[in-house]
């Protein structure tokens, strides 16, 4: 699902652990009503192999599966960032945005 412009503005225009969304503006990709958006940042462990993007994607998928095992969770979006460098090279990270349903 590709988010519309209103949801992109909402998603990237706020910072915080829990975000309260404004009412639906008529965009079919944004759920109506109030809900809370949670997020976490995840990367591979610091050191050799930290820049393995395929490994990072598997790590993200495993973390989402673990999150869903604890309840009814909807993944709202993912953000990839590859800007951090250290002595082991590039250290990419991803942010997972999700809502707990129910």
C-alpha positions as CSV (number, residue, x, y, z in Angstrom):
1,X,0.0,0.0,0.0
2,X,1.4,3.4,-1.0
3,X,0.6,6.1,1.6
4,X,-1.0,9.3,0.3
5,X,0.4,12.8,0.8
6,X,-1.6,13.5,4.0
7,X,-0.4,10.3,5.6
8,X,3.3,11.0,4.6
9,X,3.1,14.5,6.1
10,X,1.6,13.1,9.3
11,X,4.1,10.2,9.4
12,X,7.3,12.2,8.9
13,X,6.1,15.5,10.4
14,X,6.0,14.4,14.0
15,X,8.6,13.0,16.5
16,X,7.8,11.0,19.6
17,X,7.2,7.6,21.0
18,X,3.5,7.7,20.7
19,X,1.7,9.9,18.2
20,X,-2.0,10.8,18.2
21,X,-3.3,11.0,14.6
22,X,-5.7,13.7,13.4
23,X,-9.1,12.6,12.1
24,X,-9.1,11.0,8.6
25,X,-9.0,13.7,5.9
26,X,-10.7,11.5,3.3
27,X,-7.6,9.5,2.3
28,X,-8.4,5.8,1.9
29,X,-4.9,4.8,3.0
30,X,-5.3,6.4,6.4
31,X,-7.6,4.7,8.9
32,X,-10.4,6.8,10.5
33,X,-10.8,7.6,14.1
34,X,-8.1,8.1,16.8
35,X,-5.3,5.7,17.3
36,X,-1.7,5.8,18.6
37,X,1.3,5.3,16.3
38,X,4.3,3.5,18.0
39,X,7.7,3.1,16.5
40,X,11.1,1.5,17.1
41,X,14.5,1.8,15.4
42,X,16.4,-1.4,14.6
43,X,19.8,-2.2,13.1
44,X,22.2,-5.1,13.0
45,X,24.6,-5.3,15.9
46,X,27.6,-3.0,15.9
47,X,30.6,-4.5,14.2
48,X,31.6,-6.6,11.2
49,X,28.5,-7.3,9.0
50,X,26.6,-4.3,10.4
51,X,26.1,-3.0,6.8
52,X,24.4,-6.1,5.4
53,X,21.1,-4.7,4.1
54,X,19.6,-8.1,3.3
55,X,20.4,-9.2,6.8
56,X,18.9,-6.0,8.2
57,X,15.7,-6.7,6.2
58,X,15.5,-10.2,7.7
59,X,16.1,-8.8,11.2
60,X,13.3,-6.3,10.6
61,X,10.9,-9.1,9.4
62,X,11.8,-11.2,12.5
63,X,11.1,-8.2,14.8
64,X,7.7,-7.6,13.1
65,X,6.8,-11.3,13.5
66,X,7.7,-11.2,17.2
67,X,5.7,-8.0,17.7
68,X,2.6,-9.6,16.0
69,X,3.0,-12.7,18.2
70,X,2.1,-10.6,21.2
71,X,-1.1,-9.2,19.7
72,X,-3.0,-7.7,16.8
73,X,-0.5,-5.2,15.2
74,X,-0.8,-3.3,12.0
75,X,2.5,-2.1,10.4
76,X,1.9,1.5,9.2
77,X,5.2,2.1,7.5
78,X,9.0,1.6,7.3
79,X,11.8,4.1,7.0
80,X,15.3,3.1,5.8
81,X,18.3,5.2,6.8
82,X,21.9,4.5,5.7
83,X,23.7,7.7,6.7
84,X,25.6,6.6,9.8
85,X,29.3,5.6,9.4
86,X,31.8,4.1,11.8
87,X,35.0,2.2,11.8
88,X,33.1,-0.9,10.4
89,X,31.6,1.1,7.5
90,X,28.0,2.1,6.9
91,X,25.5,1.2,9.6
92,X,22.0,1.2,8.2
93,X,18.9,1.3,10.4
94,X,15.2,1.0,9.9
95,X,12.3,2.5,11.8
96,X,9.1,0.5,12.0
97,X,5.9,2.4,12.6
98,X,3.0,0.4,13.9
99,X,-0.4,0.5,15.7
100,X,-1.9,-2.0,18.1
101,X,-5.4,-2.8,17.1
102,X,-8.2,-3.5,19.5
